[in-house]
Amino acid sequence: MRVGVGDDAAVLVPTPGRLLVVTTDVIVEGHHFTAALSAPADWGWKAVAVNCSDVAAMGAVPRWLVLALTVPEGTPLARLDELYAGIGEASGSFAVDLVGGDVSRGPALSLAITALGEAERVVTRSGARPGDLLAVTGPLGAAAAGLGLLQRDDDAARRLLGRFPALAAAHRRPCPDLDAGPRLARAGATAMLDVSDGLAGDALHLAEESETGIEVDDRAVPLAPGVREAAELLGMDPVELALGGVEHFVLAVALPPEVAAGQAVCGRFTRDPERRVRLTAQGELPLAGMGFDHFRAGC
């Protein structure tokens, strides 16, 4: 039996003994991407990447995708061909299969993907314990710095993007480390999520769900190459780009100290749930209010 795109539904065969993990995320033109800053193929790539990252953040391996595409009237067919090309590129890169979906006319171009994956052991946001260490699986700030430079779009910004092309690429085509989630789950991670809304806000999510406190050490937050230079040009604090900037798509993970060797540790979970701070050279500052808020931002 062969069932695929074009049938009324997909028929999937999960691996025996594995847990099925399901997520959905939507990206909308004008909120998450614009034609001025990226190409249609980038939009398709990003839609796949953000959903695969959410699956990996649960300790699972992404396997299948279903796409619901909303298209405004008058959209050129060539734009949709490019968009699907980006989806195909990302699906091949991340080893996932697009198995179905739907297309409808609507007021704005939007891509809503449901991703399904499989896990040997699921890790949620709520298992961190006092004494666990906070680590991230990669450097931070690249996408936020890249977006800032693309929006600035002057000679200085273009020169800096020429020196650090990975900054623009991080905004246009994020590449989450999908092996990190399952690897950390096997290693004994107690809580985990992907850093899509800024490390400050997402570290708070871990602490709130786990009913612990959290300390994030500014000096230990790893910054992507070019972030310091971009922050200087943009008149921003580079660490605040990492703590408050969006779309990092690395994982923030709570780890017992005995399994944290070799990880990029930048904080710790504490017993007092009222203690949720960042440690800076000037003293302690609250973490609250730094992360991205979808409702406050109007998207």
C-alpha positions as CSV (number, residue, x, y, z in Angstrom):
1,M,0.0,0.0,0.0
2,R,1.3,3.4,-1.0
3,V,-0.3,6.5,0.7
4,G,1.2,9.9,0.3
5,V,0.5,13.6,-0.6
6,G,-2.7,13.7,-2.6
7,D,-4.6,11.2,-0.5
8,D,-7.2,12.2,2.1
9,A,-4.9,11.4,4.9
10,A,-1.4,10.1,5.6
11,V,-0.9,6.6,7.0
12,L,2.2,6.5,9.3
13,V,3.9,3.5,10.9
14,P,5.6,4.6,14.2
15,T,8.6,2.6,15.5
16,P,7.5,0.0,18.1
17,G,8.4,1.1,21.6
18,R,8.8,4.7,20.8
19,L,6.7,7.6,22.1
20,L,5.0,9.8,19.5
21,V,5.6,13.6,19.9
22,V,3.5,16.1,18.0
23,T,3.8,19.9,17.7
24,T,2.4,22.6,15.5
25,D,3.7,26.1,14.8
26,V,2.7,28.8,12.3
27,I,4.7,31.5,10.6
28,V,2.9,34.5,9.0
29,E,4.1,37.0,6.4
30,G,4.5,40.4,8.0
31,H,5.1,39.0,11.4
32,H,7.7,36.2,11.1
33,F,9.1,37.0,7.6
34,T,8.9,39.7,4.9
35,A,9.8,39.8,1.2
36,A,12.1,42.7,2.0
37,L,14.4,40.7,4.2
38,S,14.3,37.1,2.9
39,A,13.2,35.0,-0.1
40,P,10.2,32.6,-0.4
41,A,12.5,29.6,-0.2
42,D,13.8,30.9,3.1
43,W,10.2,31.1,4.4
44,G,9.6,27.4,3.6
45,W,12.9,26.5,5.2
46,K,12.1,28.4,8.4
47,A,8.6,26.8,8.7
48,V,10.2,23.4,8.7
49,A,13.1,24.3,11.0
50,V,11.0,25.9,13.8
51,N,8.8,22.8,14.1
52,C,11.6,20.3,13.9
53,S,13.3,22.3,16.7
54,D,10.2,22.0,18.9
55,V,10.2,18.2,18.4
56,A,13.9,18.0,19.3
57,A,13.3,20.0,22.4
58,M,11.2,17.2,23.7
59,G,14.0,14.7,23.2
60,A,12.5,13.3,20.0
61,V,13.6,12.8,16.4
62,P,11.4,14.6,13.9
63,R,10.1,12.2,11.2
64,W,6.9,13.6,9.5
65,L,5.4,17.0,8.5
66,V,1.9,18.1,7.5
67,L,1.5,21.6,6.0
68,A,-1.5,23.9,6.0
69,L,-0.8,26.7,3.6
70,T,-2.9,29.9,3.4
71,V,-2.3,32.0,0.3
72,P,-3.6,35.5,-0.5
73,E,-5.4,36.0,-3.8
74,G,-3.1,37.1,-6.6
75,T,0.0,35.4,-5.2
76,P,2.3,34.5,-8.2
77,L,2.7,30.8,-8.8
78,A,6.5,31.3,-9.0
79,R,6.5,32.5,-5.3
80,L,4.8,29.3,-4.2
81,D,7.2,27.2,-6.3
82,E,10.1,28.8,-4.4
83,L,8.4,28.4,-1.1
84,Y,7.9,24.6,-1.7
85,A,11.5,24.4,-2.9
86,G,12.6,25.7,0.5
87,I,10.4,23.3,2.3
88,G,11.9,20.5,0.2
89,E,15.5,21.6,1.0
90,A,14.8,21.8,4.7
91,S,13.0,18.4,4.7
92,G,16.0,16.8,3.0
93,S,18.5,18.5,5.3
94,F,16.6,17.5,8.5
95,A,15.6,14.0,7.2
96,V,11.8,14.5,7.6
97,D,9.0,13.7,5.1
98,L,6.2,16.0,4.1
99,V,3.3,13.6,4.1
100,G,0.2,15.8,3.6
101,G,-1.6,19.0,4.2
102,D,-4.0,21.5,2.7
103,V,-4.0,24.8,0.8
104,S,-6.6,27.5,1.3
105,R,-7.1,31.1,0.2
106,G,-6.7,33.7,3.0
107,P,-5.8,37.3,3.8
108,A,-2.1,36.6,4.4
109,L,0.5,34.1,3.5
110,S,0.9,31.7,6.4
111,L,2.5,28.3,6.8
112,A,1.2,26.1,9.6
113,I,3.2,22.9,10.0
114,T,2.4,20.0,12.2
115,A,5.5,18.0,13.0
116,L,5.6,14.5,14.4
117,G,8.6,12.7,15.9
118,E,9.5,9.8,18.0
119,A,11.3,9.6,21.3
120,E,12.8,7.0,23.5
121,R,12.5,9.3,26.5
122,V,10.5,12.5,26.5
123,V,11.8,15.6,28.4
124,T,9.3,18.3,29.3
125,R,9.8,21.8,30.7
126,S,8.8,20.9,34.2
127,G,11.5,18.6,35.6
128,A,14.3,20.9,36.6
129,R,15.4,20.6,40.2
130,P,17.3,22.9,42.6
131,G,21.0,22.4,42.0
132,D,20.6,21.5,38.3
133,L,22.6,23.6,35.9
134,L,21.3,25.6,32.9
135,A,23.1,24.9,29.7
136,V,22.5,25.9,26.0
137,T,23.4,23.8,23.0
138,G,24.9,26.6,20.9
139,P,25.9,30.2,20.8
140,L,23.2,32.9,21.0
141,G,22.3,36.2,19.4
142,A,23.0,35.5,15.7
143,A,19.5,35.7,14.4
144,A,18.6,38.8,16.4
145,A,21.8,40.5,15.3
146,G,21.2,39.5,11.7
147,L,17.7,40.8,11.7
148,G,18.8,44.1,13.2
149,L,21.5,44.5,10.5
150,L,19.1,43.6,7.7
151,Q,16.6,46.1,8.9
152,R,19.2,48.8,9.3
153,D,20.4,48.2,5.7
154,D,23.0,50.8,5.4
155,D,26.7,50.6,4.2
156,A,28.0,49.8,7.7
157,A,25.4,47.1,8.2
158,R,26.1,45.6,4.8
159,R,29.8,45.6,5.5
160,L,29.3,43.8,8.8
161,L,27.0,41.2,7.1
162,G,29.7,40.7,4.6
163,R,32.2,39.9,7.4
164,F,29.7,37.7,9.2
165,P,27.3,36.2,6.7
166,A,26.1,33.6,9.3
167,L,24.2,36.4,11.0
168,A,21.8,36.9,8.1
169,A,21.6,33.2,7.5
170,A,20.6,32.6,11.1
171,H,17.5,34.8,10.6
172,R,16.7,33.5,7.1
173,R,17.5,29.8,7.5
174,P,17.9,28.6,11.1
175,C,19.7,25.3,11.5
176,P,18.7,23.7,14.8
177,D,20.9,20.9,16.1
178,L,18.3,18.1,16.0
179,D,20.6,15.5,17.5
180,A,21.1,17.5,20.7
181,G,17.6,16.8,22.1
182,P,17.7,13.0,22.0
183,R,21.3,13.0,23.1
184,L,20.6,15.2,26.1
185,A,17.5,13.2,26.9
186,R,19.6,10.0,27.0
187,A,22.2,11.8,29.1
188,G,19.7,12.6,31.9
189,A,18.3,16.1,31.1
190,T,15.6,17.0,33.6
191,A,13.9,19.8,31.6
192,M,14.3,21.3,28.1
193,L,12.9,23.7,25.5
194,D,14.1,25.4,22.4
195,V,15.2,29.0,22.7
196,S,12.9,30.7,20.2
197,D,11.8,33.7,22.3
198,G,15.1,34.7,24.0
199,L,17.1,32.9,26.7
200,A,15.8,35.1,29.5
201,G,12.1,34.3,28.8
202,D,12.7,30.7,28.0
203,A,14.8,30.1,31.1
204,L,12.0,31.6,33.1
205,H,9.6,29.2,31.4
206,L,11.7,26.3,32.7
207,A,11.8,27.8,36.2
208,E,8.1,28.5,36.3
209,E,7.1,25.1,35.0
210,S,9.5,23.4,37.4
211,E,8.6,25.7,40.4
212,T,12.2,26.7,41.0
213,G,14.3,29.8,40.9
214,I,16.9,30.5,38.2
215,E,20.1,32.4,38.0
216,V,21.6,33.2,34.5
217,D,25.2,34.4,34.5
218,D,25.8,37.0,31.8
219,R,29.5,36.3,31.7
220,A,28.8,32.7,30.7
221,V,26.2,33.2,28.0
222,P,27.9,32.1,24.7
223,L,27.6,34.6,21.9
224,A,27.7,33.8,18.2
225,P,30.6,35.3,16.1
226,G,29.7,38.8,15.0
227,V,27.2,39.5,17.7
228,R,29.4,41.8,19.7
229,E,30.3,43.8,16.5
230,A,26.6,43.9,15.5
231,A,25.5,45.1,18.9
232,E,28.1,47.9,18.9
233,L,26.8,49.1,15.5
234,L,23.2,48.8,16.6
235,G,23.8,50.6,19.9
236,M,22.8,47.5,21.9
237,D,24.2,45.3,24.7
238,P,25.3,42.0,23.1
239,V,24.2,39.9,26.0
240,E,20.8,41.5,25.8
241,L,20.6,40.4,22.1
242,A,21.2,36.8,23.4
243,L,18.8,37.1,26.4
244,G,16.0,39.0,24.7
245,G,16.5,38.3,21.0
246,V,14.3,35.8,19.2
247,E,14.8,32.8,16.9
248,H,18.0,31.2,18.3
249,F,16.7,27.7,18.0
250,V,19.3,26.2,20.3
251,L,18.1,24.2,23.3
252,A,18.1,25.4,26.9
253,V,18.4,22.4,29.1
254,A,18.5,21.6,32.8
255,L,21.2,19.1,33.7
256,P,22.3,17.5,36.9
257,P,25.9,18.6,37.6
258,E,27.3,15.1,37.2
259,V,26.2,15.0,33.5
260,A,26.9,18.7,32.6
261,A,30.6,18.3,31.7
262,G,31.4,19.6,28.3
263,Q,28.1,21.6,28.0
264,A,27.8,25.4,27.7
265,V,26.6,26.0,31.3
266,C,25.4,29.6,31.8
267,G,23.2,29.4,35.0
268,R,21.7,27.2,37.7
269,F,18.3,26.4,39.2
270,T,17.7,27.4,42.8
271,R,15.4,26.4,45.5
272,D,13.7,29.8,46.0
273,P,11.1,30.3,43.2
274,E,11.2,34.0,43.8
275,R,14.8,34.2,42.8
276,R,14.8,34.5,39.0
277,V,17.7,36.9,38.1
278,R,20.6,37.5,35.8
279,L,24.0,38.0,37.3
280,T,25.8,41.0,35.7
281,A,29.0,42.9,36.4
282,Q,26.8,45.6,37.9
283,G,24.9,43.2,40.2
284,E,21.7,41.3,40.0
285,L,18.9,42.2,37.5
286,P,15.5,40.6,37.0
287,L,15.0,38.2,34.1
288,A,11.4,39.1,33.7
289,G,10.4,41.4,30.8
290,M,13.4,40.6,28.6
291,G,12.0,37.7,26.5
292,F,9.7,38.1,23.5
293,D,6.0,38.1,24.2
294,H,3.8,37.1,21.3
295,F,0.7,38.8,22.6
296,R,2.4,42.0,23.7
297,A,4.1,42.1,20.3
298,G,0.8,41.7,18.6
299,C,1.5,38.5,16.7
